[in-house]
């Protein structure tokens, strides 16, 4: 074996190894213009080295630096193997430290640890490199062990620990390390302060954030834009947006990050107008917005309902990353533009932009809102193909999606296959069962949830109480309601609304009023509208009480006027009907249209009552007029008392016969005759009594299931029965 200082000549060139390797290094440094060329030159240099004996200290040093520059772990590992094979021992730790840092940067902890263990000479840089390897992988506990084993440390050691704790949600520990750093005699650096401010933001710990701000001022970091940005961001995230803006306005050297942080702060607190104002100021300052700025402004446009402005800005972007695509898809979904969200998702995939789990979850939620089984199944297929089917948030969204499409069996299959679940997953399944009339399944799943040590939250109890409502289980509902307090929680207004519904529908309106009077909360619009909705003809005084509160809380909402007017009409008090209608007109309260839609051959068709605008209107009315006499022979008797207008019986019959859900059913029958697949109809308000009875009889005649989702719940009609058991 040759010694390190032996030199051989290349017979082809006449140059020795050192000269040849130096030539390769020089060529690599001067001529490489792309990553591929760089790595190719480096590989050639290492190939030559491996075909010969040991190189000099200088050549090893140059090659390891080139490996680090190229971020080439493979060639670095080959270089290390060559040094070990030739028993090369450097005079100091520089070469090994470079390799350690490269392994850490590439996330190769095992190689870093092995190299570190075999190093004969270590210094603080060696230990810091090993720390960064553990930090890269987020191995917080192991990182802390290595830190405690260090014979000597510097500020980088503490900063690595603080940054790892902060980025892995161990925010309290990050603050403790900052204190220890100072106690050990080390002066915090800008990185120390920036990372601990991040920890304060995560904890929403404004008190400690202010203390760190004070230390920053004392340490004279006030003119450091990097630090100043972190301070401003901390105040914004901790809810003190005014203080954040005060600091921002006094920054001398604002950069794009400064503007982005301030704009995102206003997005977070729901002040889109100020976001857009700042965006205009940023452009006037001469700074060019980046993709983060654009994403925030898109968010702002959606917050203030300026959907066209968001669409225009997005269409003008030359480069769109996954964040912008996701922002647009989420914005559409949150603004009732679910179909646009699905179309944009298709465009995103055609543009070869890979969505992340947040994009997928939003798309799945859009399918759930549309209750479109076809689109739901297509998106589910995409989820599997892209490998997101084991992602917990995505799987939870899929469970919710299938429940809202009325297919709880598919939801249960996904739920059961999930290796890890959280409370959100359990809630989706409990609520899904409750909304689909599977009361016993919902309550059994709630008990199983507790057995598996998942603590129910407020949403869980909304699902459980909803199940009790759907089965009119008053006593059981009261027990579950009482158990909320027993589990250390305070019942929310949503829980009280469920109890008002449960008591009111069981004929205990007086008890519902007493419950409202005894609430620790002030009754809001939800409570009073719930009370009004459960009032029958015999509860006019209570209805008038609830309506008066609603008129005060939101005088422009037509719902309470219509509900009270309908109660008066049901009692034959037509003068009072006229008074309420006049008041409604005076307050300019707008009534939104009731409509139903049905999905046929992957297209959604929407209908309103007595609709005459559909292209196949004649066939639709013909089918409905054919069906009604058949159902009457089976015992169906149109309930014209549901028509709350002072008109003749013939007019009432015509009005009740052509409700939107009946037109949707007739259309589905003419387009999908003689099939066994369920007909799925969505209604945007509560289905009326007559249409509910109509669907029960229709399910006998057509001998196929009808699945209807109204604003309250799902109705699964089959064989003359409904899953709600007439409780809705």
Residue pairs with C-beta under 8 A, 6 or more apart in sequence:
1 86
1 87
2 8
2 53
2 54
2 86
3 54
4 54
4 56
4 86
4 87
4 88
6 53
6 54
7 16
7 17
7 18
8 16
8 17
8 52
8 53
9 15
9 16
10 16
10 17
10 20
13 20
15 23
17 48
17 49
17 52
17 53
17 55
17 59
18 55
18 56
18 58
18 59
20 48
21 45
21 48
21 49
21 55
21 59
21 62
21 63
22 59
22 62
24 41
24 44
24 45
24 48
25 45
25 59
25 62
25 63
25 66
27 41
28 38
28 41
28 42
28 45
28 66
29 66
31 37
31 41
32 38
32 41
35 70
38 69
38 70
39 70
39 72
39 75
42 63
42 66
42 67
42 70
42 72
42 75
43 75
45 63
45 66
46 63
46 75
46 78
46 79
46 82
49 55
49 59
49 63
49 79
49 82
50 78
50 82
53 86
54 82
54 83
54 86
54 88
55 63
57 90
57 91
60 79
60 83
60 88
60 90
60 95
61 94
61 95
63 79
64 76
64 79
64 95
64 98
64 99
65 98
67 73
67 75
67 76
67 79
67 98
67 99
67 102
68 76
68 98
68 101
68 102
71 102
71 105
71 106
73 102
73 103
73 106
73 108
73 111
76 99
76 102
76 103
77 111
79 99
80 99
80 115
82 88
83 95
89 120
90 96
90 121
92 121
93 119
93 121
93 122
93 123
93 125
93 126
96 115
96 119
96 121
96 126
97 123
97 125
97 126
97 129
99 115
100 112
100 115
100 116
100 126
100 129
100 130
100 133
101 129
101 132
103 109
103 111
103 112
103 115
103 129
103 133
104 112
104 129
104 130
104 132
104 133
104 136
105 132
105 136
107 133
107 136
107 137
108 133
109 133
109 134
109 136
109 137
109 139
112 129
112 130
112 133
113 130
113 133
116 122
116 126
116 129
116 130
119 126
124 150
124 152
124 153
124 154
124 156
124 157
127 146
127 150
127 151
127 152
127 153
127 157
128 154
128 156
128 157
128 160
130 146
131 143
131 146
131 147
131 150
131 157
131 160
131 161
132 160
134 142
134 143
134 146
134 164
135 143
135 160
135 161
135 163
135 164
138 164
138 167
138 168
140 164
140 165
140 168
140 170
140 173
143 160
143 161
143 164
144 161
147 153
147 157
147 161
150 157
153 184
153 186
154 186
155 181
155 186
155 187
155 188
155 189
155 192
158 177
158 178
158 180
158 181
158 184
158 186
158 188
158 192
159 189
159 191
159 192
159 195
161 174
161 177
162 174
162 177
162 178
162 181
162 191
162 192
162 195
162 196
162 199
163 174
163 191
163 195
164 170
165 171
165 173
165 174
165 177
165 199
166 174
166 195
166 196
166 198
166 199
166 202
167 195
167 198
169 202
171 198
171 199
171 200
171 202
171 203
171 205
172 199
172 203
174 195
174 196
174 198
174 199
175 196
175 199
175 200
175 205
175 208
178 188
178 192
178 196
178 212
181 188
181 192
182 188
187 219
188 215
188 219
190 221
190 224
190 226
190 227
193 212
193 215
193 216
193 219
193 221
193 227
193 230
194 226
194 227
194 230
196 212
197 209
197 212
197 230
197 231
197 233
197 234
198 230
198 234
199 205
200 206
200 208
200 209
200 212
200 234
200 238
201 209
201 233
201 234
201 237
201 238
204 237
204 238
204 239
205 238
206 235
206 238
206 239
206 240
209 234
209 235
209 238
212 234
213 231
213 234
216 222
216 227
216 231
221 227
221 228
222 228
223 252
223 253
225 251
225 253
225 254
225 255
225 257
225 258
228 247
228 251
228 258
229 255
229 257
229 258
229 261
231 247
232 244
232 247
232 248
232 251
232 258
232 261
232 262
232 265
233 244
233 261
233 265
235 241
235 243
235 244
235 247
236 244
236 261
236 262
236 264
236 265
236 268
236 269
237 265
237 268
239 269
241 265
241 266
241 269
241 271
244 262
244 265
245 262
248 254
248 258
248 262
251 258
254 285
254 287
255 287
256 287
256 288
256 289
256 290
256 292
256 293
259 278
259 282
259 287
259 289
259 293
260 290
260 292
260 293
260 296
262 278
263 275
263 278
263 279
263 282
263 293
263 296
263 297
263 300
264 292
264 296
266 272
266 274
266 275
266 278
266 300
267 275
267 296
267 299
267 300
267 303
270 303
272 299
272 300
272 301
272 303
272 304
273 304
275 296
275 297
275 299
275 300
275 303
276 297
276 300
276 301
276 304
279 289
279 293
279 297
279 300
282 289
282 293
283 289
289 297
291 319
291 321
291 323
291 324
292 323
294 313
294 317
294 324
295 323
295 324
295 327
297 313
298 310
298 313
298 314
298 324
298 327
298 328
298 331
299 327
299 331
301 307
301 309
301 310
301 313
301 331
302 310
302 327
302 330
302 331
302 332
302 334
302 335
305 335
307 331
307 332
307 335
307 337
310 328
310 331
311 328
314 320
314 324
314 328
317 324
320 351
320 353
321 353
322 348
322 353
322 354
322 355
322 356
322 359
325 344
325 348
325 353
325 355
325 359
326 355
326 356
326 358
326 359
326 362
328 344
329 341
329 344
329 345
329 348
329 359
329 362
329 363
329 366
330 341
330 358
330 359
330 362
332 338
332 340
332 341
332 344
332 366
333 341
333 362
333 363
333 365
333 366
333 369
338 366
338 367
338 369
338 370
339 370
339 604
341 362
341 363
341 366
342 363
342 366
342 367
342 370
342 375
342 379
345 355
345 359
345 363
345 379
348 355
348 359
349 355
349 382
354 386
355 363
355 386
357 388
357 391
357 393
357 394
358 393
360 379
360 382
360 383
360 386
360 388
360 391
360 394
360 397
361 393
361 394
361 397
363 379
364 376
364 379
364 380
364 383
364 394
364 397
364 398
364 400
364 401
365 397
365 400
365 401
367 375
367 376
367 379
367 401
367 405
368 376
368 397
368 400
368 401
368 403
368 404
368 405
369 404
370 604
370 682
371 404
371 405
371 406
371 680
371 682
371 709
372 405
372 599
372 604
373 405
373 406
373 407
373 599
373 680
374 599
374 602
376 401
376 402
376 405
379 401
380 398
380 401
383 389
383 394
383 398
388 394
389 395
390 419
392 418
392 420
392 421
392 422
392 425
393 424
395 414
395 418
395 425
396 421
396 422
396 424
396 425
396 428
397 428
398 411
398 414
399 411
399 414
399 415
399 425
399 428
399 429
399 432
400 411
400 428
400 431
400 432
401 411
402 408
402 410
402 411
402 414
402 432
403 411
403 428
403 429
403 431
403 432
403 433
403 435
403 436
404 432
404 435
404 709
405 680
406 436
406 678
406 680
406 707
406 709
406 714
406 716
408 432
408 433
408 436
408 438
408 441
411 428
411 429
411 432
412 429
415 421
415 425
415 428
415 429
418 425
421 454
422 454
423 454
423 455
423 456
423 457
423 459
423 460
426 445
426 449
426 454
426 456
426 460
427 457
427 459
427 460
427 463
429 445
430 442
430 445
430 446
430 449
430 460
430 463
430 464
430 467
431 442
431 459
431 462
431 463
431 466
433 439
433 441
433 442
433 445
433 463
433 467
434 442
434 463
434 464
434 466
434 467
434 470
434 713
435 466
435 713
435 714
436 713
436 714
436 716
436 723
437 470
437 713
437 714
437 715
437 716
437 722
437 723
437 724
437 725
438 723
439 467
439 468
439 470
439 471
439 473
442 463
442 464
442 466
442 467
443 464
443 467
443 476
446 456
446 460
446 463
446 464
449 456
449 460
450 456
455 487
456 464
456 487
457 489
458 489
458 492
458 494
458 495
461 480
461 481
461 484
461 489
461 491
461 495
462 494
462 495
462 498
464 480
465 477
465 480
465 481
465 495
465 498
465 499
465 502
466 498
466 713
467 473
468 474
468 476
468 477
468 480
468 498
468 502
469 477
469 498
469 501
469 502
469 505
469 727
470 713
470 724
470 725
470 727
470 728
471 725
471 727
472 502
472 505
472 506
472 727
474 502
474 503
474 506
474 508
477 498
477 499
477 502
478 499
481 491
481 495
481 498
481 499
484 490
484 491
484 495
485 491
490 520
492 521
493 519
493 521
493 523
493 524
493 526
493 527
494 526
496 515
496 516
496 519
496 521
496 527
497 526
497 527
497 530
499 512
499 515
500 512
500 515
500 516
500 527
500 530
500 531
500 534
501 530
501 533
501 534
503 509
503 511
503 512
503 515
503 534
504 512
504 530
504 531
504 533
504 534
504 535
505 534
505 727
509 531
509 534
509 535
509 536
509 539
509 542
510 542
512 531
512 534
513 531
513 542
513 545
516 523
516 527
516 531
519 527
523 549
524 553
525 550
525 553
525 554
528 546
528 547
528 549
528 550
528 553
529 546
529 550
529 559
529 560
531 542
531 546
532 543
532 546
532 547
532 550
532 560
532 563
532 564
533 563
535 542
535 543
535 546
535 567
537 567
537 570
537 571
540 567
540 568
540 571
543 563
543 564
543 567
544 564
546 560
547 560
547 561
547 563
547 564
550 557
550 559
550 560
551 560
551 561
551 583
551 587
555 587
555 589
556 587
556 588
556 589
556 590
557 589
558 584
558 589
558 590
558 591
558 592
561 580
561 581
561 583
561 584
561 587
561 589
562 584
562 591
564 580
565 577
565 580
565 581
565 584
565 644
566 644
568 574
568 576
568 577
568 580
569 577
569 644
569 645
569 646
570 641
570 644
574 646
577 644
577 646
593 608
594 608
594 609
594 660
594 683
594 684
594 685
595 606
595 607
595 608
595 660
595 683
595 684
596 606
596 607
596 659
596 660
596 661
596 663
596 664
596 681
596 682
596 683
596 684
597 604
597 605
597 606
597 607
597 664
597 681
597 682
598 604
598 605
598 607
598 664
598 665
598 667
598 668
598 679
598 680
598 681
598 682
599 605
599 680
600 667
600 668
600 671
600 672
601 671
605 614
605 664
605 667
607 614
607 660
607 661
607 663
607 664
607 667
608 660
609 655
609 658
609 659
609 660
609 663
610 654
610 655
610 658
611 617
611 658
611 660
611 663
614 620
614 663
614 667
616 667
616 670
619 670
620 663
620 666
620 667
620 670
621 658
621 663
621 666
623 666
623 667
623 669
623 670
624 657
624 658
624 662
624 663
624 665
624 666
627 666
627 669
627 698
627 701
628 636
628 638
628 657
630 701
631 694
631 697
631 698
631 701
632 638
634 697
634 700
634 701
635 697
636 693
636 694
636 697
638 653
638 656
638 657
638 690
638 694
639 656
639 689
639 690
639 693
640 649
640 652
640 653
640 656
642 656
642 688
642 689
642 690
643 651
643 652
643 655
643 656
645 651
645 652
645 655
647 655
656 690
659 688
659 690
659 691
660 683
661 681
661 683
661 687
661 691
661 695
661 708
662 691
662 694
664 681
665 679
665 681
665 695
665 698
665 706
668 679
668 681
669 679
669 702
672 679
675 704
676 704
677 704
678 704
678 705
678 706
678 707
679 702
679 704
679 705
679 706
679 707
680 707
680 708
680 709
681 706
681 707
681 708
681 709
682 708
682 709
683 708
683 709
683 710
683 711
684 710
684 711
685 710
685 711
686 710
686 711
686 712
686 728
687 695
687 708
687 710
687 715
687 728
692 715
692 722
692 726
692 728
695 706
695 708
695 715
695 717
695 722
696 717
696 720
696 721
696 722
697 720
698 706
698 717
699 705
699 706
699 717
699 718
699 719
699 720
699 721
700 719
700 720
704 718
705 716
705 717
705 718
706 715
706 716
706 717
706 718
707 714
707 715
707 716
707 717
708 714
708 715
708 717
709 715
710 728
712 728
713 724
713 728
714 723
714 724
715 722
715 723
715 724
715 728
716 722
716 723
717 723
